Structure formats: structure tokens, C-alpha cells
Amino acid sequence: MEPTKPDVSQQHNSRHPHSHVVLFYRYFLPTDGTSNHEPSSSQLDSTTLQFFQKHSKHYLPLLQKHQNALCGNFGMKGRILISTEGINGTLSCREKELMQYQQQMESFDLLSEFDPPDNLIEVPKAGKGRLFKNIDWKISTVKCNKVEESQEPFPDLKVQIVKEIVNTGGTIDAADIPVYTGKEISPDEFHHILELAQANQGCVDQEKKKEVVLIDVRNTFEHAIGHFVHPHSNTIFSDENNDTNNSSSEATPAINPNTVTFSHFDSNFCSKYSDVLKDKKVLMYCTGGIRCVKASAMLKKRGVEDVSHLSGGIHRYLEKYASEGFYKGKCMVFDQRVALDPDSLRVENDESHASETGQRKEQSAGVVGKCIECQVRYDKLSGANLCTVCRDLILICPTCRESKHEYHCDRHQSWKNAYFTFLDGFTTDELQKQSTELKQLHDSYEPKESKNVRRTLRKQMDKVHHRIDELRAGSAQVGTSTKRCRTCFESEDICDGLCWGFWKHSQTSRRQDIKLEPIITVSVGDRVRPGPNWNVFRLGTKFKTVDSNHLKKMNTDTQNNHHESGAELKTGTVVQVKSWCSGEGDENDCVAVAWDDSPAVSCSRRKRKRQLQSSSDEDHSTLLSQTDIYRWGNLARNGQRVYDVEPVPI
């Protein structure tokens, strides 16, 4: 059964930009009386849920196809994750289509929408498979001044089947959620508890029997630009976990667990502090509430009993309290808007609030973030500003950014004189100093507790030693210290760094005076070889085979020119043409290539041609698994087309 098509034009383009973004999730929980969630709002008939989980291999691909079709019909873009434990999505669209999408999701019934697996006799009755009923939809608007004209919050639509809708690395199983999840409290109750703590020196009551502990379960870069503040000094954790320097007159920021990804929350924070928290009243929060469901379960599994989390997250709290509450700074969102001002999320109930733009607006725009280098107030996150070690987002002001070629996050500040991704601008003496410092850093970490860190440092030492050998052998020369994008390794004239995550499609030059060249035609089955923009930093060698003795005789410039070196360029076959979303959005500016000499490719060119012509999904999947993705006519920062590969001359 196909989703009903809306009564709108199917041409969803830049003439009708997306005006709304919706954030939603739903854990599929049983109605067996063990959950802390209200059955009417978030639970399913136990029999139906067990049936769905038992036959998830049948139903998950159908749900994925259904969401792709439904969102496609409404011209929606964004990200949706589906698993046996629930659904997690962020979508952008126009207001009318959003309302229609919500209606179809609310009425969706798994058992009436899809046929059951073959030869299955016992199937629950239709009407009991309302997987998406009563989802808590959190809606915000796309301000025209926040996103460039014709640019939308997301470049495309992706619906993925995953093991977990919030990745914990298997720490929390779906069965743990109804048993261990903490109490879900409303924004009003959350606000009231913080008010009590403000009046009672950080405690929830006048007798000071229980101290309130406020924990931000988001990632470090999210916390850096905005967070709730504890109304009283939080002495147990503030010195060790919070790097924000506050005077005694200022409230203390919520505890920052210093995680790069949520999957580290249990191992990095809960395992260390659960014993200290057992006699506290713990309050948790995240952006929309989904991470807190599992974060609270992690603590409760470790024996912390009094754990509550903010229903609807920061988003729902700011809808009511905006800049007048306990949240300070901006709220990060994972789309082109990047960060939202608290007052932009307020749900207005009267015109008087809507017209208040004076002092309140000034307060809401307050900057709580700091530059990683000079500590000046700064809160603009950018995909161009990444730690060179872990590629975590960092805050660095324009002045400091200009003075440095590579940056290091808080966790890697001690590495800032030793660890660099791009070594082409360093002399032999400078590289030797780096090697010495890397060895000292390596030896300073405990072998058992820091295996991955030590491995990273060893790999960097090997990289430095290899570069030193190249310089001494004369096979390489010290080059100019060109500033490069940490993600794609291109120089700044081609990429300004905005190719990380959801920024990927925003690096495109939109200058009106540039006339775009048409993309060179390419089709599945075409033969290609490394092209004019092949980047050895990112893509490796462009040659079929490179003899080690011959390599030592070649300098860097010669290696990049196959005519001078005499080495033969490798060749491959285009197996897929799609959109990278760098330009007009619907341009096919990306190709998947299966190289002839790839170790993963075990078939002949004749067999590969048969696979390309085959209609079998299995043949197509096999071929795609043997490919690498390359740019084909991407728009660079300077407005030029970028080709990693080019057609093989006939």
C-alpha cells in the first residue's frame, strides 16, 4: 500500500524553500506495567510489539521504503533512523506538507499497511500496530536570514536501518529502557526544581537532604555554545568537568561529561561518577529528549535511583521559557541553521510577547562559548574548524584561525606542538622535534587504559618518520605550508572546510558573477582514471603499481604527473552516478568507481559488465561494495568544477 500523495506540486525546489524543521522520536515500548512512560503516549500493545520484533527483518525494509515514499511525496529532506527499538528523525519541509506528514504518521498501522511474512498464520489484529501514534513533534522555523537563499536545512533525504536509534554501542538494550529509564518530567517541573535549588543553596528542599546535580548528556561542542546553568555552585564536578571559568556571582554550567559521541557516556562518565551520584537528585537534559532515555537508564543500572530527565529536551523547555529561563547561550541543531537563539523557539501565546525584542533579545544572544586559543567569547561552530586529531568541532575565533594552520580541541591541547595532519610544510629538524614529543606523549599514557590513544600516537610517529626518510632521500621536498580542509584535504581555494557533516553542501560558491560550466556527461559503465583534481592526501596514489625504488627517485611534483614518471594510471569502471549535493541539489556530481586493480574486486571486466547490466539487487549490491566515491563536477569554493576522476581517452 503506497502512502497517499498530497495535493501539492511534485516540483519541490528552491522557489518554495522549506520553512519548518521537525524533530521527533519514538521508542517502541511494551504495555506491561514496568515502564516509566505513560502507556497512552509511548507504548504499544505487547503482543504486537513482540510480533514486530520477531519479524523485524521483514518489516524494517518495508518501513524504510514507506518512509522514503512518504517523505518523497511531501518533498521532505532530512535524516530518519529506524530500528526494532524505535524511530528517530529530523526533517525539513513546508508547513502544509508537515501537517499532512504528521497526520499520516499518526494514523499509520503496521498490520494493515504491510502484508505479513509468507506462510504466517497467527498475526495480531489490524489496528494494534500504531507504531507512530502520539509522537511528540518538536517544530521550529527556518529563518530566511539563517540559511542562504535557495539553500535548505538538509541537502537530501536519508532513511537508514540501524541497530539503535541512539548509539550506545550496545550498552543499553531496548529491553532495558522500560525497566531502568529515569522519570520523565515536564519543562515546568524541571524549571521548578532548579528554582528550589536556587532558593535552597543547591538542594531540592530547605533541609538540604538532597543536592541537585544537573547533567548535560550532549556532546562537548553542543555544550560549549549553550547549556543550562545550575543555580548554585556545583562543587563536586565543576572544577574537574567544567572548563568554563565563572566568578562566584555566576551560576555554574551543567556538568559536561566531555564526550565526543554519546556512545562514550557510560564508559567515560557513568562508570566514574555513579557512586558519587547515588545520594543526589540527578536532572538530565539533551536537545530533544531521546538521549536522556538511555542516559538515565545507564545511571540507574549502576545504582543511581533518583534520576529524572527533561521531557522534550531543551527544545520543549525553550518553547516556554526562552531566554528567561535557566538555559544560557544557543542550542545546537544538526542542520544548516547550526544554532538556534532561545527566543526563536518560543511558542507565542499573545502579541505582547512577540513584540518584546529589546533587552530580552539582547540577553538571549549572550555568548557563553570561548575560543579554544585566546578564550575570547565566541560561539560560531563551523565544519571548517575541526580538531586535527579527532575531527571534533571546536570554537576558534577568526583571528586565531588566521594565525594557525591546524587546530586542537581541549582533549588534545597537549598535542598541539607535536601532532599535525599535513606534514609537507615542515623541515627535517621540525619533524624530529615532533617525533620526540610524540614519543613522550605515547609513554605518558598507561598501556592498558589507553590502548587506542597510544595506537594513534604510534601511527603518527610512523607517519613522521616516513616523511623524514622521504626528505633525506630527496624523494620529497619541503613545500609551502598550504592551509587545507581537515575533512577532504583540499586547499582553501577549492574547499573552505564546509564539507563536514551537514555543512557538506554549503561550501558551494553562490557568487552571481560566476557562470557555471555544465558537468561533463558520464554514465554507468564508462571507463575512468584519476583526474585533474585527484588529491593524494585524501585518495592515495593514482598509479596502478609504484615500485619502491622508482618512488625514491621521484620528487612530489613528478609523482603527480604520470607522463613524467612513466608510471601507468590506474583505471576503473563507473558503477553508479548520483548527487553529492554540492551545487544545484539535483545535479549528478558524484560517481562510484570500481578500480581494476582493487584487492576487493575479484572479477574480470567482462563479469563486471554483466553485473552492471544485471537487474539483480544482489549483483548491484556486490558491485557497489567494491567501489569508492569520487567527485564528478562538484562546485568548488572558487566556482570551478572539481573532477577527482576523468574519462579514459578512447
N, C-alpha and C positions, 0 to 999 in steps of 0.2 A: 504494500500500500504506500503510495507516494504522498509526501506532505502536500497539503493544499497550497496552491500558488496564490500569492497576494495579488490584489487588484492594483498593481503598480507596474510601471515600465520595467522591463528587464535590463535596461541600459543604466546600471548604477555606475556613474562616473563622476569626474571632478566637477561637473556642472551642478551636481546635487551632493555636496560633501556630507559626510557623516556628522551628525550633530550631537549624538549621545554615545556614551560608553556604559555598558552594564557589566557588573562584577557579580558572579554568582557561584554557588557550590551547593552540593547536596551529598551527604554521606548516606548510604543505603543501610539503615539500621533496623533491627527487628523489634517488633512489639511484644517483648517477652517480660516486660516489667523490670528489667535490670538497667535500663538506660537512664541517664540524667536528662535526656531530651524529651520534650513533650511529644507524645505519640501523634497528635493531630498535625504537627508541623513538620516532623522529620523522620517518621518511622513508617515501615511497610508491614504488610501482612507477613508474618513469619514464614508461612508455607510458600508464599510467592517468592520471598527473598531467597529462601533455600533452593527453590527451583531455578531461579535466575543464576545463582552462584554455581550450582551444579552443572548447568548448561551454558556457562559464560562463553565458552569457545564458539558456541553457535550464535549467541545473542550480541556479543560485543562488536563483531564486524558489522552486524545489522544496525546497531546503534550508531556506529561510526558513519556508515553510509547514510543513515537517516539524518544525522546532524549536518553532514556535508550538503545534502539536498535541501534541507530546511533553511540553513543559513545562506546557501547559494540562491535560493528563491527570493530571499529578502535582501540580497545584496550585502550581507554582513561580512565583516572581516574580524580576525582576532585569533584566539587560541582556545581550544577546548581539549581537556584531558578526560578520558573515560576509562574506568576500571571496574572491577567487581565491587569495589568499596564505595564508588560514587562517581560524581561528575564535578569538574572544576573548570570554569570558563570566564573569559573576559572578551567581550565582543563590542564592536562599534557599528553603528548604523544610524538611520534617520529615525525620528521619534515614532512615526506611524508604523514602520516596519518592526520596531522594537515591541510595541504593544501587540502586534499580531504574532510575533515570535513567542512572547510570554503566554499568550492565550493557547497556542498550540502545544507548548511545553506543559502547561498546567493540565491540559486535557489528554495528554499522551498516555496511552495504556499499552504496556509491553505485550500483554497477552492477546489483545485484539489487533495490534498493529502488525505483529510478525507471526508467521506460521511457526509452530513448534518444531523441534528436531524430528527428523524422519523416524517413523515406526514408534513414536512415543504415544502411549495410550492415556496415561494419567497426567493431565495438565490442569493447573488451577483455573478457576473460572475467570473469564474476561471481566475487567472492571477492577481487579485487585492488583494490577500491575502499574499503578500510577507512580512511576519512579520519580517524577519531577514535580509532584504536587506540593504546593505551598513553599516553593523555593523563596528564599529571602533575596530579592533582587535589589542590588545597590546600584543606583543610577546616577551618573554625573554627566555634565555637558562638555562639549568641545568648544572652547572659546576661540573665536576667529584669530585673536592675536597670539594664541598659544601655538598654533600649527600653521605652517606656511600654506598659502593658497594652493588648492588642488592636492594638498597632502593630507592624508588621513591618519588616525591614530595607529593603525596597523597596515602593513603592506599587502597582506593577503590573509587567507583563512587556512588554518591548520587544525585538523581534528585527529588526535592521536590516542591509540590504545596503550595504556601504561599499567604497570603493576600497582602503583599507588598514585592517587591524585595529589598528594603532598608527599614527596620522597623522604622517607626516614631511613632508607637502606634496610628495611625490614625490621627496624627496632619496634615499631608498633604495628601489630596485625589488626586487620579490620575487626576481628573478634574482641580485641582489647578495648575498642572505643566505647561500646555501651557499658562496659564494666568499670573502666578506670577514668574516663573523661571527667574533668572537673565541672563545677557548677557554672552554667551559662547565665550571666547577669546582664540586665539591660543597661544602656548608657546612663539612665537616671540613677540606678543603684550604684554603678561604678563611680559616677561623679559624687554621689552622696558619701561613699566610703572614703574617698580622697578628702572630702570636706571634713569628715570626722577626724581623719588623721592630721589634718591641718590644725584642728582645734585641740587635739589631744597629744601633741608632740610626737606625731608619727604612729600613734596607736589607734585602734579602732574603737576604744572606749576610754572613759576617764580613769578607770582603774589601771590602765596601762598593762592589761594582762596579755595582750597580743599585738605585736608590732606588724604594721602593714608593709609588705615588700612588693614593689612594683617592677615587673619584668617585661622587657620588650623582646619578643621572640623572633623579630625580624632580623635581617642581615645587617652587618655593620654599616654599610653605605646607606641603607634606609634610615637607620637610627641617626646617622650623622647629620642629616638635613632637617630632622624633625622628630620629636618624641614627647611623650607625656612626662611631666615633672612630678616627682614625689614632693608633697607639700612640707616635708620635714627632712632634715639631713638623714641619709640612709647610710649610717656609719659602717655597717658590716661589709658592704660591697663597693661603696663609692670610690675609695682610694685605689682598689685593685682592678675593678672592672670598668669604671667610667673615666674616660680621659678628658672630660670637659672640666675645665677649671672654673669653679664658681666661688664667688665670695660668700661669706656666711649669711648675707642677706638674701641670697638667691636660693630658689628651690633646687633640689638635686635631680638630675635627669634620671629617668627609669634605668634600671640595670640593663646594661648592654652586654649580652653573653659573648660578644666578639666572634660571631660565626660568619663564615663566608657563604655557607649554604645551610639550609635548615636541617639537613641530614646529620650535621655535626652537633646539633643542640644537645642531644642526650649525652654523647661522649665528652664534649667539651665543657658542658655546664652542669647538667643534672647529676652526673656521676661525682662531680667535685663538690656541689653545694647542697645536695639533697638532705644530708644530715643537719646542716645549719638551718635549713628552712622548715624542719619538722614542727617547730613550735611557733611558726609565723603564720600570718594570714597573707597568702600569696594571691596577687592580682596579675593577670597576664593580658597582653593585647597583641594584635597584629593588624594588618591592613584591613582585611575583610572578615576575619574570624576563623578561617579554615585551618590555619597553622596551629592556633591555640587548642583546637580539639585534640590534636595529637600531642602537643607540648604539655598540656595539663595531664594527659594520660601518662606521659613519661615520668613526671614528678610523682604522681600518685602511685605508680608501680614501684617507686623507690621509697614509699612510706610517708610521703608528704600528704597529709589528709586535707587540710584547709586550702584548696586551690580553686580559684574562680577565674573565669575569663570573660572578656568583653564581647557580648553578642553583637555581631555585625561589624566588629572591629573599629578601627579609627574612623573609617568611612561613615558608619552609622552614628558615632559619637559627634563627629563634626557637623553632621546634618542638623543637629540640635544646638550644640554649644559653640561651634565655630571657634573663633579666636578668643571667646570669652571664657573658655574652659581651661582645663589643665594641660591641654596639648599646645606645645610651642613649636614654631617653625613650620615647615611644609611637609606634606605627605607624598612620598614617592609612589608613583604608579608605573607599571611596566608597559608603557606605550609612548607614543611620540610626545605626549604632554610632559612627561618625565616627573614633574612635581606639581602638586595642587596646593594653592593657598587655602587655609582653613575656611575662610569665608566663601570661597567658591563652591563649597559643598553644602552650605546652609540651605535647608528647606524653608523657604519664606512662607509665613502664615499671614502676613499683613504687609502693606506697602511701607509702613514706617521702618521696619527692619531693612527692607530692600533699599531704602534711600540713605541709610546710615553708611556713609563711605569715608568719613573723616578719620577720627582718632582710631576707631576700631580697625579700619582698613590698614592704617599705618602699623598698628600692633601686629596684625596678622601677617604682615610682610616682614616681621622681625627675623633676622638671620641668626640661626643657632650654630650653623656649621662653621668650620675653621679650615683654612688652608693647611695642608699637611706639612708645608715647609716653613712658612713665616707666621702662621697662627692668626692671620688677619681673618675677620669674619667673611665667610664665603660659603655659598650653598648651591652652586650650579654644577650638577653632575653632568658628565658628558662621556660618551663612548670613546672619545679621543683621550681621556685621562684615565689610564689603567696602570695598575702596579705591573712593572715589567716582569716580576717573578710569578705572581699568581693570577694576574689579569683581573683583579678585583677593582671595582670602581673606586676612585679616590677623589678628594676635593683638593684642587690646586688652583690658585689664583692666576690670572693672565700673566702677571709679572714673573712669578716663579716658573710658570710654564715656558715662557720665552727663554729663561736662563738655563733650562735643563733639557736634555735630550730624552732621558728616561726617568721614570718616577717609581717611588717605592711606598707601599702602604704602611700603616702603623706597625703591622706584624713584621715587616721586612725593613724597617728603618736601619737596623744594624747591618744590613746587607748593602746599603746604598753606595758604598765605595768599592764593592767587590763583584756584584752581580749585575751584568748587563746583557741584554739580548743581542745587540748589534755590536760586534767587535771590530768592524772594518776600519774604524777611525782611531784605534789605539796602537801605540808603538809597542815594541817588544818589552821595553822596561815597564811600561804601564801594565801590560798583560801579566808580567811576572809578579808585580805587586798584587794584582788581583788574585793570582794563583795562591800567593802566600796567605792573603786574608781569607780566601775561600777554605783553605786547609784549616786555619784557626777556627773558623765558624763551624766547619764539619766536626772537628774534635770537641767543640764545646757542647754538642748535643749528646744526650745519653743514647747509646746504641739501641736499647730495647724500646724505649719510649718514643724515639724519633727516627724510625726507620725510613719513612718517606722523605723527611727533611734531609737526612744525610744522603739519601739516594739522589735527590735533586741537586745538592751541592757537589756530589761526585760527578754527575753528568756535566755540570757547568765547568768543573775543573778539567774534565776531558776535552770539552769544547775549547777552553782557553789554551790548553797545551797543544791541541791540534792547530790552532791559529798561530801560535808561536812557531811551531815547526814549519808551517807554510811560509811565514815571513823569513825565517832563517834560510830556508831552501830556495828562496827567491821565486816561488810559485805564486806569491801574492804580495801586494804592496799595501802600505798604509794609505787608506783612501780619505776622502773628505768626510767629515762627521755629519752625514746627511740625517736629518730628523725623519723618522719613519713611523708609520702606524704600527702599533704593537699587535694588532689583530691580523691584518693582511700583509704587513711588512712592506707596503708600498711607500715611496717617498711622498712628502706632503703635497707636492704639485699634482699628484694623482689622487691621493686619498687624504682627507683631513681628519681621519681617525673615526669618522662616524659610520663605521661598518660593524660595530659591536652590537649584538642583540637586536633590540627593536629599533636601534638607530640605523640599521643597515641601509635602508633605502633613502635616508635623508642626506647622504653625502653628495647627492646629485647637484650639479651646478644648475641654478634656475635663472641665470642671467638672461635678460630679454634680448641682449645683443648677440647671443650665440645661436647660430643656425645649426641644428643638429644634423649630422650626416646619417643617412639611412643605414641600418645594420646590414652587413653582408649576409646574403641568403645562405642558410645551412639547413641540411635535412638529415634525418636519421639514416645511417648507412654511409654518410660521407667520410672520406679519409682525411685525417688532420695530423698536424705535427705541432710542436711548440712554436708559438707565435712571437710577435714583436714585444709583447708585454709580459713574457714569461719571467717570473720572479724566482731566482734561485734561492733566496732566503726562505721563501714560503713553499715552493714547489720542488726544490731539489734540482738535480741535473736534468738537462734537456736532451742528453745523448743516450743512445742505446746502451753502449758499453764504454767505460772510460778506463783505460789501462793506467794503473797507479804510477808507473814510471813515466808514462806520457804526461800524466796530470802534473807531475812535479816540474815539467819543462814549460808548462803553460802558465801565463800570468792570468789574472782575473779577467781582463778585457778579452783575451784570446778565448777563454773558456766560454764566454758569452757569444762567440761568433764561430759557428760551425765551419764556415768557409775557410777561416784562417787556421783553425786547429786540425781540420781534416777529419774530425770525428763525425759520425753519422747521426743525424737527429732521429730520435725515436718517432714512431708513427702509431696511430691508433684509429679506432672507428667510433663515430658519434652514435650513441645508442639512445640518447634522449635529448630533446630540446625543450627548455622551459624558461620561466621568468625568474630572474634574480631580483626583480623589483627595484632596480636602480634608477630607472627612468620614468617612462610614461605609465608603468604599472602593468600594462598588458603586452609589453614587448618581450619577445623570446630572446633574452640576452644571456643565456646560460646553457652550457652543454655538458652532458655526461659522456666521458670518453673511456673506452676500454683499450688499454695500450697493448700492443702486440707482444711486448717483452715482459709484461707484468707477471710476477710469480703466481698471482691469483687466477690468471687466465690460462686455462689448461686446454683450450680448444683451438682448432685451426681457424683461419679467417673464413674458410668455407662453412664450417659449422656455425660460426658466429653469424654469418649472413643468414643461415637457416633460422637461427634463433630470433633474429631481427624480424624476419618475415612471418614467424610463427604467431598465432593468435593465443597461444597458451600462456596463462598468467605465470605458470611455474617457470617457463623458459625466459619470460621477460624479467621476472624477479631474480633468476640466476644470473642473467646478464648484467642487471643493474648492480648486483652485489660485487661485481668485478670492476666497477667504474670509479673514476674520480671526477669531481665537479670543477668546471673552469668557466671563466667569464668570456662571453662572446658578444662584444659590443656594449659592455657596460659604460655608463656615463661616469667619467672621472670628474674630479673637482674642477678641473680646468675646462670642462665641457667637451673633452675629446672622448672618442670611443676607445675602449680598452679591450684588447684581444689577447688572452693567455695562449690560445692556440689559433692556427690558421689552416686553410685548406692545403692539402698536398698538391703541388703542381702536377698536372697531367702530362 
